[in-house]
Amino acid sequence: MVFRTLLRLTGSREHLEDLAQDVFLRLYRALPSFRGEALVTTYLYRIAVNVAQDEWKRRRRDRQSLVSISDDTSGWEDRLQHPGLNAEELLEEREFQELVDGQLQRLSHVERAVLVLYHQEERTYEQIALALGLPIGTVRTHLHRGRKKLREGIELARVEGRSVTKGAECKTNV
């Protein structure tokens, strides 16, 4: 849960283990002050979002560009995880995933966090609101705007011919 959330929020595997360790270290240090007003998972998501925000700030300072979650350092054997799919289907799926990941990284930090928590982590509006310290209406607004920007970015990339074929568009729930 923590690794997946951090991976989606930061878009990089580069420091993922260090970031996850930081999340659990912060949780351990904060447990004595935990009041139990929310679920521990909500508390954990809030910590993960804070760690991701710290990583974004560090990257901004270092002036590094955001990287897609695809791992170019792994061998080609590792990339063909589903032997049942043919090469063309795998390529289409990967291109679409890279396109979605790239567009996700273009969203504001809060829109990205809300989309990831809602769609990938299947959190409720209330849980997201607690985790991010936002009113529920604001969470819904960020979710709506984030979806719209993501959809428009994907459509624009298709028009510009960056990638994605018609078959891959049905493979996401965004």
N, C-alpha and C positions, 0 to 999 in steps of 0.2 A: 504494500500500500504506500509506504513512504517513498520507496525507490521509484515506483511508477509515477507518483505525484511530482516528485522532484524532477524526474526526467521530462515529464510533460511541461512543467513550469519553466525549467531552464533551457530545455531543448538540447542539452549536451550531456554526454556520458563522461566527459573529461574529469570532473571532480565529484561525480555522483556518490561514490562511497564516502568521501570526506564530508559531503553535505549531509548524507544520511546519518553519519556518526554525530555530526553537530546537532541534528534534530534530536536524536536520542539522548545526547548529553544534556541538551537544554531541557528536555522532558524530565530527566532524572533530577536535575537541579531544581526544577520548578514544582515537582510533585509535592513537597511539603506545603506549598502555598496553594495547591489545587483545592478549590472549595466544593467541588462536586456539583456545581450548578448546571454543568453541561456534561455530555459524554466525554470520556477520555479521548475517544477518536476525534471528536470535534476540537479538543484541546491540541491533539497531535497535529491535525491539519493546520491549525493556526500557527503552530511552531514551524511546520514545513513551509508554509507560505512566507513566514518571516525570514527563514533561512534562504529561500529562493529570492526574496527581495534583496537580501544582503548580497547574494551572488550577482544579481543584476547590477547593483551599485558598484561592486568590485569590477565587474566587466566594463562598466561605463568608465570607471577610473582608468582601467588598463587599456581602454579603447579597442577592445577586442570585439569582433563581430560575432553575432549569435550563430551557432552551428546547428545544422539539422540533427535530428536524433539518429539518423542513419550512421552506421559505423563503417567507414571506409577502410579501416585497418584490418577487419576480419577477412578471412579467406573466402573465396567464392563458394566453397562447399557449405559454409555456415549460412550463407544468404539464401540457399535453396532448401528451406525448412519443410516445404510441402511438396514431396515428390509427386503427388497426385495432380498438381497443377502443371500445365505446360509452361514453357519458357515465356511465351508471349503474355499469358495471364499473370505470371509472376512479375514481369516487367511493368505491365500496366498497373498492377496493385502497388508496386513499389514507387512508381512515378507519382501515383495519386497520393500515397502516404507522404512522400517528400513534399509534394505541393501543399497538402494540408498542413504539415509541420511548418513549412516556410511561411504560410499565411498566418498560422497561429502565432508565430514569433513576431509578426508585424502588429499584432493587437497590443493595446495597452496592457500593463501588468495586471491590473484588476480585471479586465475583460478576460484575459487569458486564464487567470486564476479561477474565475467564476465558471468559465466553460469547462476547464479541466475537472474541477470539483463536481460539477453537475453531470457532465457526459461521461467522463472516464471513471470517476470515483463514485458516481451515482449517489451523491449527497442531495438532501432535500434543500429547499430554499432556506428553511430555518437553520439547518446545520451550516450552510454556507454563510448565512448572515452572522451566526455566532462565531464561526472560524475567522471571518474577515472583519468583524466588528462593524458591519454595515446594516442599515435597515433592510427588511425583506424587499420592499419596493425598489430600493437601489440595486439589490442583487438581481431582481427581475429585469430591471432596465439594462444593467450591464450584460446580462445573458442575451437579451434581445439584440442589443447593439453589437455585441461580439459575434453572434450568429450572422447578423446581417453583413458585417464587415468581412467575415470569413467567407460567406457565400459570394459576395461581390468580388473579393480578391481571387477566389477560385475561378469564377466566371471570366474575369479579366485576363487571368493567366491562360485560360483556354482560348480566348479570342486572340491573344497574342501568340498562341501556338507554342507555349512553353513545354507542355506535356499533357498527359491525360487523354485517354480515349473514352469514347462514350460508354463502354462497358464498366468502367471502374467507378462511375459516379454513384452507383447504388450501394457501394460497399461501406458507407459511413452513416452514422446516425446524427450528423450535425445539422 
